[in-house]
Amino acid sequence: MTDAVFRNFIDGRFDEPSATFDSVDPSTGTAWARMPAASEADVDRAVGAAHRALRSDLWRRMTATARGKLLVKLGDLVAANVGRLAELETRDTGKIIRETRAQIAYVGDYYRYYGGLADKHEGTHVPVDKADLDVTIRSEPIGVVAAVVPWNSQLFLSAVKLGPALAAGCTIVLKASEDGPAPLLAFAELVHEAGFPAGVVNILTGFGHDCGRRLTSHPLVSRVAFTGGPSTARAVVRNTAENLAYTTLELGGKSPVVVFADADLDSAANAVVAGIFAATGQSCVAGSRLLVERSVKDEFLARLKRKAEAIRIGDPQDPATEMGPLATLRQRDWIEKVVAESLTAGGMLVTGGTRPVGSGFYYAPTIIDAGGSDLPCVREELFGPVLSVLAFDSEAQALALANDTPFGLASGVFTSNLSKAHRMARDIHAGVVWVNTYRAVSPLVPFGGYGLSGLGREGGLDAIRDYTRSKSVWINTSDEPIPDPFVMR
Ligand code: NAD
């Protein structure tokens, strides 16, 4: 029996769902809530509402300053509701409460940041090379946005889409993942409370093959903002062949963390452990490939093993817990399969590789000494608490190993040598390089990947531009009659 029912938010109202599915608490493996399964018809209603809102005077004529105030209010509401939202996210995804609380508190700042930027985004005037013609370039909202997010950090991944999209004056239909959608459906109540006009923000959940496909291929959608895995991204790009929507993709990673012998090894070990075991490794920026200088490898691995084995695993709602379960059983099956294949292929288990406690989807912090870079655990994004370790003997070899992946989302470099840090930061193929730190993010800083890690950037000033399109307005300022029409001016 489940004790909670969630609803989609479409056109300013919470719908009674026509179809539902069970959501499972990953810490127990049992269903705890019913979620609405949006149909293609529901998607059509949501996109229709967003399209009407886009053209409505209420939204179109609202000043950018007023839009910004709504976003700031939304940020304040998120901050005021951290406890409830965090509890729901922890319940529905298994992410530990101390992480959900901290992350959601910061989500409020993302809305405030984009609220502040809303009326600072301007068009331009061009000193055009033609007499008596005046050109202004208006920056206009691109249109209806379809945003699709995965289950990890849904509130955060939505904020980097909703914030700039609403600041730019777009309207949006946001699809929560079918895994763990509770926090986003609860967040819809705050959107309602903030006072956005009906249809400006619509939030629903459902499955990828119908709801997600219809949303991203819908003829009234002009912009798709997708976060998820690369294979789903390919399906989304195929969907957008229908509507030719401008699309950005935030995808997965196999991020290297390079530890040189001259680094502060204790700091580096803490960063490596947090980089891979925070969020039970279910983070797009998880530092899942450790590249460590051979001269300190044994010592460094011993530190990591000690720290990994000391991690408190347990109930994600308990503030003392340091690592919770994986979000889905599917996820654990996949990780167990790749780890088994990697060990058969020659990987050496340093620690972990087991199911530690209880009936939930738990998996122990795992470290594999990979030897060579061909093992499946080195190549595949596991999206779990599995660290693969490779040794290097020179800076050139470290760089070659770091770049030996089709992904390029994040990376870390630990060294006390400033010039080496600069060289590595310049030459690593990744959208983010953290030097002597890891996992820092900010609304002020662009984020996104190289290669299979994605297309486009989220965060920072330029994100608003990605939700606008320019309109060039040419005005003839002369009173003279128009001359010969067959000569282009
Ligand atoms: P996923 O790709 O399976 O699903 C993501 C979303 O796409 C879900 O909402 C799903 O319903 C939807 N979807 C599925 N099929 C679809 C289709 N045919 N058309 C439209 N939508 C469809 O991802 P996941 O397993 O939920 O999440 C894990 C992945 O997300 C990992 O690869 C991870 O690295 C990535 N991720 C990336 C970032 C980033 O910012 N770069 C952040 C978090 C997660």
Residues whose N, C-alpha, C, O or C-beta is under 5 A from the ligand:
A	BS01	NAD	V148 V149 P150 W151 N152 K175 A176 S177 E178 G206 F207 G208 H209 G212 R213 T216 T227 G228 G229 P230 T232 A235 V236 E250 L251 G252 G253 C284 S453
